[in-house]
Amino acid sequence: MDKWIEDWLNDSDAELYDDDDDDYEFVHDSDEDPEWVHPNIQNQVFDEEVIEKSDVDMETENDENERRNELRNSEILTWEPVRGNLNNIPFNPNNLDVGINPDIIQTMTDCLPYEFYKLFFDDDILDFLIEETNRYASQSLVNRSVKTFARIKKWYPVDRTEMNNFLGIVMWMGLVQMPSMGDYWKKNILYRNYMPNIMSRNRFELIVCMCHCSNNENPEHGKLSKIQKLIDLLVFNFQKCYIPEENVCIDESMVPFIGRLSFRQYLKNKTHKYGIKIFKLCAKDYYTLEYNIYSGKNEVRETNVSYKIVLKLMEPYINFGRCLYIDNW
């Protein structure tokens, strides 16, 4: 044993220390960790090569240690305000107009319901519906094998007045619901109304069959080719009439539908479980700025649906300092 101690003391990697306050007399520095120092003497400085930490590093380390101690002591982690650079963008720094378009306020005279209706269903949309409806009726007369006494034989082109009357009847039917479509033209006192004075039943049903929003000979937009053009025109008018304020919201809505459709959805948490899912961008007082119909998964999905929907709906309104509210979906 004495021989072993003598050899160890003669080793070049061993150093001898005398410290009255410690319970040991020597420390061995191994090659694996040459800077290792016993905890009881870690505050002592043995060589001039020891580099002291700066005050900034010490403060940073102390703050980090305090934060870790707080996390250890707290049993439940809760959300805290984000620290650091938030890239806070002020809302509307140039004081541009928001809310209702000022041009509409200046030009609106009597503020009748029909004037508000024409803000969204303007002459461009009306002419588009007239053009496509007449086109589809002409294609049906040529391509279909029409019987001799078929109702379509009595077709004649629809004009603006008639299309306005047709749309008005459709909206009125949504407010005053009867058991069947034919009941609106009954002469019984229980069903009597002004509908027969506006349009005959045969003409209304014929326009219902021919009403169209696209050209079947030149389909576009995939599954939504039948209605996408009309949606684009409506959304353009929605955005033209109202400029959103600071807070906007994106959420999903369900249009009830129980027929056969390739992209019909089933959502068990909704009041109407079967229908067409729509993603809407809304502003103050439930005003719809833009909406997108969910037509099913794409063949190639570069990003998930929620990511793509938010970017698409918010595209006209980014870089303005607005605050977007969304749900957990």
Secondary structure, 3 states (H helix, E strand, C coil): CHHHHHHHHCCCCEEECCCCCCCCCEEECCCCCCCCCCHHHCCCCCCCCCCCCCHHHHHHHHHHHHHHHHHHHCCCCCCCCCCCCCCCCCCCCCCCCCEECHHHHHHCCCCCHHHHHHHHCCHHHHHHHHHHHHHHHHHHHHHCCCCCCCHHHHCCCCCHHHHHHHHHHHHHHHHCCCCCHHHHHCCCCCCCCCHHHHCCHHHHHHHHHHCCCCCCCCCCCHHHCCCHHHHHHHHHHHHHHEECCCEEEEEEEEEECCCCCCCCEECCCCCCCEEEEEEEEECHHHCEEEEEECCCCCCCCCCCHHHHHHHHHHHHHCCCCCEEECCCC
